[in-house]
Amino acid sequence: RNALETRAAKARLHSLPACIKRALPRMRTLLLATAACALQPKLPRQTTRRSTMRMAWNDAATCKVCFVRHGQSEWNAKNLFTGWADVPLTILGKNEAAAGATWIWKEGLEFDVAYTSELKRAQQTLALVMDITGQDDLTVHKSWRLNERMYGALQGLNKKETVMKYGDDQVQLWRRSFDTPPPQCELDSEYWPGNDNKYAHVPEEDVPRSECLKDTIDRTLPYWDGAIVPALKRGKTVLIAAHGNSIRGMVKALDGIGDSDI
């Protein structure tokens, strides 16, 4: 039986389009984490007020959540701070998304609902996953709360040039600390989201001018708790196509990771 299943899997792989086969090895910048939740989650290592850690699970229920980080964007390729700047995927980024989609297809994951951000690089990644896995009719929910971290006055700047200007220690503090945000962008900046009609429905006090990782997590987790967790509690298989830092916030809550460890 195992031999027959192996041959069947190889036959399915050989039937893939050539462009997808070529994309398979190109997983360098794609985060694809699939977590099967046996819904009595491990207690967090530290006390948290988040409702995520206090859910009354049905012992008989199971669910799955699949996180997909978008492929390479045009600003990733140029080594620019991207944040909320709405830039599309490169050809490599599309190939990476296709590679992630192929692994999802090989795993046989069939989703009930999908969530993504308001940024096109995440939406393009999600669309490729849905198309390649044959799940084009999947219901998709979009939210600004799943957006990437807002890099403030650093958005649009070259990362190497920023290091030369401010010094490596300062830039690393902005990029890698938990609660130190970069300088804020000006309200008349083209990169302040409040000037984009896409966010006209968001209260002005909630529109960030700069964010550290803590700010990003505080912005993302209310949506995780209020929109995504209810689907998981009902046993749904959930697909989330988002960004490195918004995904980190959700994984932090799931695994009870401490502030310094994250």
PEBEL-V452631 format. One record per pair of residues at least 6 apart in sequence whose ideal C-beta (glycine too) atoms are under 8 Angstrom apart, sorted by sequence separation. I is the first residue (numbers start at 0). J is the second residue. If there is no record, write none. Layout:
I/J
I/J
//
This chain:
74/80
75/81
115/121
116/122
128/134
129/135
173/179
184/190
185/191
188/194
192/198
231/237
250/256
74/81
115/122
172/179
173/180
184/191
186/193
187/194
207/214
230/237
239/246
12/20
88/96
129/137
153/161
162/170
173/181
186/194
198/206
210/218
43/52
72/81
161/170
192/201
42/52
74/84
115/125
193/203
227/237
239/249
251/261
207/218
40/52
74/86
113/125
158/170
227/239
73/86
76/89
193/206
205/218
40/54
72/86
73/87
75/89
125/139
192/206
247/261
72/87
73/88
76/91
191/206
192/207
40/56
72/88
73/89
113/129
39/56
71/88
72/89
75/92
191/208
38/56
70/88
71/89
38/57
39/58
69/88
70/89
122/141
38/58
71/91
72/92
153/173
70/91
71/92
38/60
70/92
186/208
227/249
38/61
69/92
70/93
37/61
38/62
70/94
71/95
108/132
110/134
113/137
115/139
117/141
121/145
184/208
36/61
70/95
99/124
103/128
109/134
112/137
113/138
114/139
115/140
116/141
117/142
183/208
184/209
223/248
35/61
36/62
70/96
112/138
113/139
114/140
115/141
116/142
117/143
183/209
219/245
223/249
36/63
69/96
96/123
100/127
104/131
110/137
112/139
113/140
114/141
116/143
182/209
35/63
36/64
92/120
96/124
100/128
104/132
112/140
114/142
117/145
118/146
153/181
181/209
220/248
34/63
67/96
70/99
99/128
103/132
104/133
116/145
117/146
118/147
151/180
152/181
153/182
180/209
215/244
219/248
220/249
223/252
33/63
34/64
93/123
97/127
100/130
101/131
115/145
116/146
151/181
152/182
154/184
180/210
181/211
215/245
219/249
33/64
34/65
92/123
96/127
100/131
114/145
116/147
150/181
151/182
152/183
180/211
216/247
33/65
34/66
67/99
85/117
87/119
88/120
92/124
96/128
100/132
151/183
152/184
179/211
212/244
215/247
216/248
220/252
32/65
33/66
85/118
86/119
87/120
151/184
152/185
178/211
215/248
31/65
32/66
85/119
86/120
93/127
97/131
177/211
178/212
180/214
31/66
83/118
85/120
88/123
155/190
176/211
177/212
178/213
212/247
216/251
30/66
31/67
67/103
87/123
88/124
152/188
154/190
176/212
177/213
212/248
216/252
30/67
31/68
29/67
30/68
65/103
173/211
29/68
28/68
29/70
28/70
28/71
65/108
149/192
63/108
65/110
213/258
28/75
72/120
69/118
143/192
212/261
70/120
69/120
69/121
70/123
69/123
70/124
143/197
69/124
143/198
68/124
151/207
67/124
151/208
152/209
67/125
143/201
149/207
151/209
149/208
150/209
151/210
149/209
150/210
67/128
149/210
148/210
83/146
148/211
83/147
148/212
82/147
149/214
25/91
29/95
81/147
82/148
83/149
148/214
149/215
28/95
29/96
82/149
148/215
27/95
31/99
82/150
147/215
25/94
26/95
29/98
81/150
82/151
25/95
29/99
33/103
80/150
84/154
31/102
82/153
83/154
84/155
22/94
26/98
31/103
82/154
21/94
22/95
25/98
26/99
33/106
80/153
81/154
24/98
80/154
144/218
145/219
22/97
23/98
33/108
80/155
144/219
18/94
22/98
79/155
80/156
79/156
144/221
145/222
19/97
23/101
79/157
80/158
144/222
18/97
19/98
22/101
78/157
79/158
77/157
78/158
117/197
142/222
178/258
74/155
78/159
80/161
117/198
177/258
19/101
177/259
142/226
177/261
15/101
140/226
12/105
11/105
145/239
147/241
148/242
147/242
145/241
146/242
147/243
148/244
8/105
145/242
147/244
148/245
147/245
146/245
145/245
137/238
144/245
84/190
83/190
82/190
83/192
128/238
19/131
85/197
114/226
128/240
114/227
125/238
125/240
124/240
112/230
122/240
111/230
121/240
121/241
121/242
112/235
114/237
83/207
111/235
113/237
114/238
115/239
116/240
118/242
111/236
112/237
113/238
114/239
115/240
116/241
110/236
111/237
112/238
113/239
114/240
115/241
116/242
109/236
110/237
113/240
114/241
108/236
110/238
116/245
108/238
64/227
64/231
62/230
51/220
62/231
62/232
49/220
62/233
65/236
67/238
69/240
51/223
60/232
62/234
64/236
65/237
67/239
69/241
51/224
60/233
61/234
62/235
63/236
64/237
65/238
66/239
67/240
68/241
69/242
50/224
54/228
60/234
62/236
63/237
64/238
65/239
67/241
68/242
49/224
57/232
62/237
64/239
66/241
68/243
56/232
51/228
57/234
50/228
54/232
68/246
66/246
66/249
66/250
38/231
38/232
36/231
52/252
51/252
51/253
49/252
52/255
47/252
47/255
45/255
43/254
44/255
43/255
44/256
45/257
30/243
40/253
41/254
42/255
44/257
32/246
41/255
30/246
32/250
34/253
//
